[in-house]
Amino acid sequence: MSAYGYAAEYRYRRYRRPSRRRKIIVAVAVLAALLAVVIYFQRNVAGILFSLSEASVRALTVSAANEAVSETLVWNGVDHDRLVTVTRGEDGGVLSIEANAQAVNLFARQTATVAMSKLAAACEQGVRVPLGAFTGVEVLAGFGPDVTFRIIPVGTVLCELRSEFRAAGVNQTVHSIYMDVTATVSIVMPSQTREVSSETEVLVCESVIVGTVPDIYWQGGLFGSSG
């Protein structure tokens, strides 16, 4: 091979070596940038995304629970007298207050079924989070177009009736019946999936009881587990 050929090959090798080095440097830089983005997302963005999604899920659960209770009350004509029986003595005093187990359990089961159905329908639309939340800056979390995350209802909705007594005047007691609705929802985010357990309190009915209510009932233990 001539001296000119060796010189050309030498120049070619000198030209190729820097190109390979640049490729390696670029690849390392890209990987480092991706790693930095992942770490930043995990430490800053994920928390904000979860907080916003959790707030949306809780709002959906409250809405589903209230609608379910309202619809079930209308279907069954539920009122205080159907859920509770007050027994009085000859002097008009309250002897006992008993829950109608059949009516209570039916009401709780139907409410749980309707609430689960409504929550599942609401979850199909997903949770919308503003694009600004991906910056990890709380001030910007409410700005930008919305990005939708999937939410999946899991398990069953638990409904329990709870009783509460409070004095309303001379020889009068207000008896309030609440339904506590507990639902668990899974939020599917880019980095992980988290579960949110939401509890909602719904006032079912109230009634004024005239007469002295025995002290044993003031603890609110009239209902057991109902749904």
N, C-alpha and C positions, 0 to 999 in steps of 0.2 A: 504494500500500500504506500502511496506517495505521501510526502510530508504534508501536502495539501489536504489529503484525505484524513490523516491523523488530526490535523488542526480543525477540520470541520466537525469530526466526531467529538473532539474535546469541547468545542463551542456548543455542540448539541447537548452534551451531558451537563455543562454548566448552565444551560438554559432550562433543562428539565428539573434539576434538583430544587431550585427555589420554588417551582410550581407545586411540587409535592409537599413541600413544607407549608406553603400557603394553604393548601387543601386541609392539611392536618390542623393547622392553626384555626382555620375557619370552622372545621368540624368541632373542635374543642370549645370554641367560643359559642357556637350554637347550642351545644349540650349544656354548657354552663348557664347560658341565658334561659334555657328551658327549665333547668333545675332551680334557678333563682325564681322563675315565675311560679313554679309549683310550690316552693317554700313560702313565697309571699302570699299565694292563694290560701294555703293551709293556715297560715298565721293570722292573716288580716281579713281576707275576703270571705272565707267560709263562715266565720262567726256572724258577720253582718247578713249574709244570705240566709243563714239558718234563723236568725232573729226575725227577719222580715217574713220568711216563709211560715215560721211558727205563729206569728201574729195573724196571718191570713188564715191558717188552718184553724186557729181558735175561733176566729170570727165565723168561719163556715160551720164549725161544730155548734156554736151558740145558736145560729140561725136554724140549723137542722133540728136541734133539740126543741126549740120554742115552737116551730111549726109542727113537729110530731106531737107534742103535748096538746097543742090547740086542736089539731085534727082528731086525735083520739078521744079527747073530752067530748067533742061534738058527736062523734060516732056512737059513743056509749051513753051519752047523757049523764056523764059523771058529775056528781056534786058531792058536797060534804056528807050529806045523809046517806049516800050510796057507799061511801068508803068507810064511814065510821058510824057506829051505833052508840048512842048515849042513853044509859039506863038511869032512871031517877027513882028516888024513894017516894013515899007518901007525902013527905014534907016538901017535895020538889028539889031536894038536894041531889047532887050527882053521886050515884053509887059506883058506876063503872063507865069506862069508855073503851069500846072494843073495835078493832079493825075488822072489816069484812074481807076475810082472806081471799075469797074467790074473786071478788070485784077488784081488789088491790093487785093480785097477781095477773089477772087478765089485762088490766090497764097498763101495768108495767111491761108485760110481754109485747103487747101491741105497740106501745110507744117505742120500745127498743127496736122493733122491726121496722117501723116507719122512719125512725131517726137514721137507722143504718142505710135504708134505701135512699133517703134524701142526701145523706152525706156522700154516698157512693156517686150519686148523680152530680153533686157539686164538685167532687174530686176529679171527675172526667175532664173538667175544664182546666185543671192544673192550677198552680200558683204563679202569678205574674210578679216578677221582680224587676225593678228599673235597672237599666244597664249601668247606671252610675254606681250601683252597689259593688260591681266588680272592681272598682278602683280601690276598695278597702278604706275609703275615706267616708266617714259617717255623714259629713255635710253634703256629699254628692250622692248619697245612697238613694235619694228620691228623684233623681233626674235621669233623663234619657228614655229611650223606648223600652218597652217591657220584654223580658225574657221569661218564657214559661217553663216551669219545672213540673214534673209529674208528681202527684201525690196518690198514695194507695191506701185505702182503708184496710186495716188488718184486724183479725179477731172479731169480737162482737161488741155491741154497745151494751153497757150495763146501766140499768135504770133502778134506782132505789127510792122509795118514798120515805120521807122524814117528817116528823111531827114537831110542832113548836107551840108552846103556850106562853101567853103574856097577859098581864093584867090590863084591863081596859076600863076600869071604874069600880064602883062599889058593887061587889058580888057579881062581877062580869069578867069573863075571860075570853080572849080571842084565841081561837085554835086555828093555826095555819098549817097547811099540808104542802110540802115542797117535794119536787122530784129532782134528785141528783142524777144527772146523765154523764156517764164517763165513757169517752171514746178514745181509741188509740189509732193514730194515723202515721203512716210511713212517708217521709219526704225524700224523694230521690234527687240528689244533687250531683253535680259533676264529679266531686271527689269522694263522696260517701253517701250513705243512706242513714237517715236518723229517724227515730220514732218520737212522736209528740203525743203525750197523754193529756187530754183536755177534759176538765170537769165543768159542768154547767148546772146552775141551780135555777129551777123554774117553779114559780108559785102556781100550784094546782088550784087550790080553793081556800077560802077562809070562812069561819063561822064564829058568831058570838055565842058563847055558852053562858046562860044565866044560872047562877048558883055556884056554890063552892066546889072547886075541882080538887079532888084528893091530891095530896102532895106527891104521891108516887108517879103521877102523870107529868109533873113539871120537868122531869128529866128528859122528856121527849123520846122515850123508848117505846112508842106505841106500835111502830112498824118494824118488822124484821127485814132481812134481805128479800127483795121483791122481784128482781129481774135478771 
